Amino acid sequence: MSVAVVTGAAGLVGSAAARHFAARGMHVVGVDNCMRETFFGADGSVRPNLVKLERDLGTAYTHCQVDVRDRGTLDRIFQRYGADVTVVVHAAAQPSHNWAGEDPRTDFDINAVGTLNVLDNARLHCPDAVVIHCSSSTVYGDHVNSLPFVERESRWDLPPEHPYYEGTPETAPIDHTKHTLFGVSKLSADVMAQEFGRYYGLRTAVLRSGLVCGPELAATMQHGMPGFVLRSLMEGRPYVIKGFGGKQVRDALHTSDLLAAFDAVIADPRPGEAYNLGGSRANSCSVLEVIALAQDITGLEMQVSFAQGQREGDRRWWITNNRKFMEHFPHWRLGTSLRQILVEIHEANADRWTR
C-alpha cells in the first residue's frame, strides 16, 4: 500500500493532509510530538486534533509521537516504510515570531535542522517520493514595508498601478530586510528543500504561505489571526491590536485549497521549485476588516483596544501573488472565500468557544 508521511500531523495542515491522503486509500504515518502546547499553552494544544484523527482514521493511520529533531527515530520510521512512501508532507514547525526570539536555538533546531532530517531521510529511504515542504511568506522578511503604501479607511494598500498590487512575487528580495529569527529558520529550511531538489534530484516542492486557515486550527494570540479574532469574540475576550492601527493586511488560504495544491504538485512535480501560495487579493483582509466580518457573522460585538508599538519585524501588508503556481499548475484555482473560511471556523467551534 502507498504510504504518506506527514510531519506536524496533529496541526491544522498536517491533520487535514492526513485525512486527505487516507481518503485516497493511502496509509498515513503521522509524526508529531504535540509540542505546540509548549509554545502557546493549553489554548494552542493540538491533542484534541490527534484524538479525532486516530478515532476517525482507525487502521489507516499510524501515529509516531516523535520530534523531528530526533534524527535516529525519524530514520527508523522512514527505513521501516522505505519505498512504499510516495508522498512526504513536512508541516512540522515552530510557528511563532515571538517564541523564536525568546529561544532561537530551539526554533532553529526544529525549523531548519528538523527539515534537514526529513529531507535526508526521504533521500535515503524513499528517493522517488514527492516531498512537499510547507514554508512561509516570512522568508521575504519585512521588505514590503518599504513599498509606497496608501492608508485607506480600513487597510493599508498599494496603488493599483504598483507591480505588487496583485501580490508579492517570488522575485521579491530576501536580503537587507528584517526576517525575525523565525523567518531566518524558515528561510534556511526553504533553501534546503530547494537544494535537495536541485542537487540530489529529490522531488521537492516548496510552498510559501501566510495565513492558512481551517476549523482545526488551535488559534492563539501569536498564531492564526482570523481564528483568534473569532475565538476572542465568541469567548468574550477583549482583543488587543498591536501595530499599524489594525490596518495591516494579510491573505487567508483555506486548507482545502492548500490540499488541492498538494495534489497538483504530486501529479506533476518539478524538483526544487519554490512557489508563493496564498489567498491572494481576493482573500486579503486587515485586522479591522476581520473583526468587522466576525461581528457580522456572529452578531456579537468585540471589545477592542490598541497597544503601543508593533511586533518586531511585522509587516504592514502581505498579499500573495499566485501567478507562478497557476502557470505551472493551470487547473488549480482558489475555491474558498474569506467569509466562507470564517463561517466554517465559527460553526465548527460554536459549542467550544463560548462566553
C-alpha positions in Angstrom: 0.0 0.0 0.0 1.2 3.5 -0.8 2.3 5.4 2.3 2.1 9.2 3.0 4.4 10.5 5.8 3.0 13.7 7.4 5.0 15.6 9.9 3.1 18.0 12.2 0.3 15.6 11.7 -1.9 16.9 14.6 -1.7 20.5 13.5 -4.0 22.3 11.1 -2.2 21.5 7.8 -1.0 18.1 9.0 -4.3 16.8 10.2 -6.0 18.0 7.0 -3.4 16.3 4.9 -3.7 13.1 6.9 -7.4 12.9 6.3 -6.9 13.8 2.6 -4.5 11.0 1.8 -6.3 8.5 3.9 -9.5 9.2 1.9 -7.5 8.4 -1.2 -6.7 4.9 0.1 -3.2 5.6 1.4 -1.8 4.6 4.7 -0.8 7.7 6.6 2.1 7.8 9.1 1.8 10.9 11.3 4.8 12.4 13.1 4.0 14.9 15.8 5.2 15.3 19.4 2.4 17.8 20.1 4.9 20.5 21.1 2.5 23.3 20.1 1.2 23.2 23.7 4.7 24.1 24.9 4.8 27.1 22.5 1.3 28.5 23.2 -0.1 26.8 26.4 -3.4 25.0 26.6 -5.1 27.2 24.0 -2.6 26.1 21.4 -2.7 22.4 22.1 -3.3 20.1 19.1 -4.0 17.0 21.2 -7.8 17.2 20.5 -6.9 17.0 16.8 -4.8 14.0 17.4 -7.6 12.2 19.3 -10.1 12.8 16.5 -7.6 11.8 13.8 -6.9 8.4 15.4 -10.5 7.9 16.1 -11.7 8.8 12.6 -9.0 7.2 10.5 -8.5 4.0 12.6 -6.1 1.5 11.0 -5.5 3.8 8.0 -3.4 6.0 10.4 -0.3 5.2 12.4 0.9 7.9 14.8 4.5 8.4 15.9 5.0 10.6 18.9 8.3 11.8 17.6 10.2 15.1 17.5 11.6 16.0 14.0 14.9 16.9 15.8 15.2 13.2 16.8 17.3 12.1 13.8 17.7 8.5 14.9 14.0 7.7 15.5 13.0 9.6 12.3 15.5 7.4 10.4 13.9 4.2 11.7 10.4 5.4 10.7 11.5 6.1 7.1 13.5 3.0 7.0 10.5 0.9 8.1 8.3 2.1 5.3 11.0 2.7 2.7 10.0 2.8 -1.0 6.3 2.4 0.0 6.4 6.1 0.9 5.2 8.0 -2.2 4.4 11.4 -0.5 6.0 13.3 2.3 4.3 16.4 3.6 6.6 18.4 6.0 4.3 20.6 8.1 6.0 20.4 11.5 7.4 23.7 12.7 7.8 26.2 15.5 5.4 28.9 14.1 5.8 31.9 16.3 7.9 35.0 15.7 7.9 36.0 19.4 8.8 32.5 20.6 11.7 32.2 18.2 13.1 35.5 19.6 13.0 34.1 23.1 14.6 30.7 22.2 16.4 31.0 18.8 18.3 27.7 19.3 15.2 25.6 19.7 13.4 27.4 16.9 16.3 26.8 14.5 16.7 23.2 15.6 13.0 22.5 14.9 12.5 24.5 11.7 15.9 24.2 10.0 17.6 21.1 11.4 14.3 19.2 11.6 13.7 19.9 7.9 17.1 18.7 7.0 16.4 15.4 8.9 13.1 14.9 7.0 14.7 15.7 3.6 17.7 13.5 4.1 15.6 10.5 5.3 13.5 10.9 2.2 16.6 11.0 0.1 18.0 7.8 1.7 14.8 5.7 2.1 12.2 6.9 -0.5 14.0 8.9 -3.2 11.1 8.7 -5.6 8.6 10.2 -3.2 7.2 13.7 -3.7 8.3 15.9 -0.8 6.2 19.0 -0.1 7.8 21.4 2.3 5.3 23.9 3.9 7.4 27.1 4.0 6.3 30.6 4.9 5.9 34.0 3.4 8.2 35.2 6.2 11.2 34.1 4.1 10.9 37.5 2.4 11.2 39.4 5.7 9.7 42.9 6.1 10.9 44.1 2.7 7.4 45.0 1.7 7.3 47.7 4.4 9.4 49.9 2.1 6.7 50.0 -0.6 4.7 53.2 -1.2 1.5 52.3 0.8 -1.6 54.4 0.9 -3.7 54.5 4.1 -7.3 53.6 3.3 -10.3 53.7 5.7 -9.7 50.1 7.0 -6.4 49.0 5.5 -3.0 49.9 4.1 -2.8 49.2 0.4 -0.8 49.8 -2.7 -1.8 51.9 -5.6 -3.4 49.8 -8.4 -0.6 50.6 -10.8 2.1 49.2 -8.5 3.8 45.9 -9.7 3.0 44.3 -6.4 -0.7 45.3 -6.3 -1.9 41.8 -7.1 0.6 40.3 -4.6 4.2 39.7 -3.9 6.0 37.5 -6.4 8.8 35.0 -5.9 11.3 37.6 -7.3 10.9 39.8 -4.2 14.3 40.2 -2.5 15.3 38.4 0.7 18.4 40.4 1.5 18.7 43.6 3.6 15.5 43.0 5.4 14.4 42.0 8.9 13.2 38.5 8.9 12.9 37.8 12.7 14.6 34.7 14.0 11.6 32.7 12.9 11.9 34.0 9.4 15.6 33.0 9.3 14.9 29.4 10.4 12.1 29.1 7.8 14.3 30.6 5.1 17.1 28.1 5.9 14.6 25.2 5.7 13.1 26.7 2.5 16.5 26.9 0.7 17.5 23.4 2.0 14.4 21.9 0.5 15.1 23.6 -2.9 18.7 22.4 -2.8 17.7 18.8 -2.1 15.7 19.0 -5.4 18.4 20.7 -7.4 21.4 18.9 -6.0 20.0 15.4 -5.4 17.0 15.4 -7.8 14.6 14.7 -4.9 11.1 15.6 -6.0 10.7 18.6 -3.6 8.3 21.4 -3.8 8.4 24.5 -1.5 5.0 26.2 -0.8 5.3 29.6 0.8 2.0 30.5 2.5 1.0 33.1 5.1 -2.4 32.7 6.8 -3.5 29.1 6.3 -7.0 28.7 7.9 -9.4 26.0 8.8 -11.6 24.8 11.6 -8.9 22.6 13.2 -6.6 25.5 13.9 -5.9 25.9 17.6 -5.9 29.7 17.3 -3.8 31.7 19.7 -2.8 35.3 20.1 0.6 34.6 18.4 -0.6 32.4 15.6 -3.8 32.3 13.4 -5.1 35.9 13.4 -8.6 35.3 11.8 -9.3 32.3 14.0 -8.1 34.1 17.2 -10.3 37.1 16.3 -13.3 34.8 16.2 -12.3 32.9 19.3 -11.9 36.1 21.3 -15.2 37.4 20.1 -17.1 34.1 20.8 -15.5 33.7 24.2 -15.9 37.4 25.2 -12.2 38.2 25.4 -11.0 41.7 24.8 -8.9 41.9 21.7 -5.7 44.0 21.7 -4.5 45.3 18.3 -0.7 45.9 18.1 0.8 48.0 15.4 -0.3 49.8 12.2 -3.6 50.8 13.6 -5.1 47.4 12.9 -4.9 48.2 9.2 -2.1 45.6 8.5 -3.1 43.3 5.6 -2.8 39.5 5.2 -4.4 37.0 2.8 -6.1 33.8 4.0 -5.9 30.4 2.4 -8.2 27.6 3.3 -6.7 24.1 3.9 -8.9 22.6 1.2 -7.2 24.9 -1.4 -3.8 24.0 0.0 -4.6 20.3 -0.3 -5.7 20.9 -3.9 -2.2 22.4 -4.5 -0.6 19.3 -2.9 -2.5 17.2 -5.4 -1.4 19.4 -8.3 2.3 19.1 -7.2 2.1 15.4 -6.7 0.6 14.9 -10.2 3.4 16.9 -11.9 6.4 17.5 -9.6 9.1 20.0 -10.5 12.1 19.3 -8.3 13.4 22.2 -6.3 10.7 24.7 -7.3 9.5 27.3 -4.7 6.1 28.9 -5.0 4.2 31.6 -3.2 0.7 30.2 -2.4 -1.9 32.2 -0.5 -5.4 33.7 -0.5 -4.3 36.4 -3.0 -6.1 39.8 -3.2 -9.4 38.0 -3.3 -9.0 36.8 0.3 -7.0 39.7 1.7 -8.0 41.4 4.9 -6.8 43.7 7.6 -7.3 43.1 11.3 -10.0 45.7 11.4 -11.8 44.0 8.4 -11.6 40.6 10.0 -13.1 42.0 13.2 -16.0 43.6 11.3 -16.6 40.4 9.3 -16.5 38.3 12.5 -19.0 40.6 14.2 -21.3 40.3 11.2 -21.2 36.5 11.2 -21.7 36.1 14.9 -23.9 39.0 15.8 -21.6 39.8 18.7 -19.6 42.9 19.5 -15.8 42.9 20.0 -14.1 44.8 22.8 -11.1 46.3 21.0 -8.1 48.2 22.3 -4.8 49.3 20.8 -1.4 48.7 22.2 1.7 50.8 21.8 4.4 49.8 19.3 4.4 46.9 17.0 5.7 43.3 16.7 9.4 43.1 15.8 9.7 42.5 12.1 6.0 42.8 11.5 4.7 43.7 8.0 2.3 46.5 7.1 1.0 44.4 4.2 1.2 41.0 2.7 -0.7 39.7 -0.3 0.5 36.6 -2.1 0.9 36.5 -5.9 -0.1 33.0 -7.0 0.8 33.6 -10.7 3.8 31.3 -10.9 2.0 28.4 -9.2 -1.0 28.9 -11.5 1.2 29.0 -14.6 2.8 25.7 -13.6 -0.5 24.1 -12.5 -3.2 25.8 -14.5 -6.0 23.6 -13.2 -5.6 24.9 -9.6 -7.9 27.7 -8.5 -8.7 29.4 -5.2 -12.0 27.9 -4.1 -12.9 29.2 -0.6 -13.7 32.8 0.2 -12.6 34.6 3.3 -16.2 34.8 4.5 -16.6 31.0 4.0 -13.4 30.4 6.0 -14.7 32.4 8.9 -18.2 30.9 8.8 -16.7 27.4 8.8 -14.4 28.2 11.8 -17.4 29.7 13.6 -19.7 26.8 13.0 -17.0 24.2 13.9 -16.3 25.8 17.3 -19.7 27.2 18.3 -20.0 24.6 21.1 -16.5 25.0 22.3 -15.7 28.8 22.1 -18.4 30.1 24.4 -18.7 33.0 26.8 
